[in-house]
């Protein structure tokens, strides 16, 4: 089973995406920061063509996004 995280930065219909992924058998968590250990096989950054809000929210995090995902998460 695939264990995924969706990063919720306040844009898009996160729960529609979550429900769709769960219907095909994925385990999905919605996260709002990178404080907890990365236990996911994939991290989704949803959006509708405007990635600027995601980058701004990621930049506010105390933990470096690159360090959170490097070597572990596609």
C-alpha positions as a printed Julia matrix, in Angstrom:
74×3 Matrix{Float64}:
   0.0    0.0     0.0
   1.21   3.51   -0.83
   1.52   6.02    2.02
   1.17   9.59    0.72
   1.08  13.08    2.19
  -0.72  16.08    0.74
   0.78  19.41    1.76
  -2.13  21.76    2.53
  -1.03  25.34    1.94
  -4.56  26.7     1.68
  -5.25  26.3    -2.04
  -7.33  23.82   -3.95
  -9.74  21.1    -2.92
  -7.45  18.98   -0.76
 -10.14  16.62    0.43
 -11.35  15.77   -3.06
  -7.79  14.74   -3.92
  -7.47  12.82   -0.64
 -10.73  10.92   -1.23
  -9.74  10.05   -4.8
  -6.39   8.65   -3.7
  -7.99   6.65   -0.89
 -10.49   5.14   -3.33
  -7.6    3.62   -5.28
  -6.06   2.18   -2.12
  -3.58   4.79   -0.92
  -3.18   5.81    2.7
  -3.22   9.62    2.74
  -2.38  12.19    5.4
  -2.89  15.93    5.01
   0.03  17.88    6.48
   0.45  21.62    7.05
   4.11  21.68    8.08
   7.22  19.54    7.99
   7.7   19.09   11.74
   6.98  15.33   11.92
   9.36  12.74   10.44
   8.94  11.98    6.75
   7.35   8.52    6.61
   5.77   8.95    3.18
   6.52   7.31   -0.14
   5.25  10.43   -1.92
   4.48  14.06   -1.13
   1.88  15.94   -3.19
   1.9   19.7    -3.59
  -1.54  20.33   -5.13
  -2.34  23.37   -7.18
  -4.15  24.67  -10.18
  -1.28  26.2   -12.09
  -0.23  28.77   -9.5
   2.64  27.42   -7.44
   3.58  30.75   -5.81
   1.36  30.28   -2.7
   2.89  26.85   -2.06
   6.44  28.17   -2.24
   5.61  31.06    0.1
   4.04  28.69    2.65
   6.91  26.22    2.39
   9.34  29.1     3.0
   7.56  29.89    6.29
   8.22  26.4     7.63
  10.86  26.0    10.32
  12.18  22.89    8.62
  13.79  23.15    5.21
  11.57  21.48    2.6
  14.56  20.17    0.67
  15.97  18.51    3.81
  12.54  16.99    4.54
  12.25  15.23    1.2
  15.82  14.62    0.06
  16.81  11.01   -0.51
  13.42   9.68    0.63
  10.4   11.11   -1.15
   9.66  11.31   -4.88
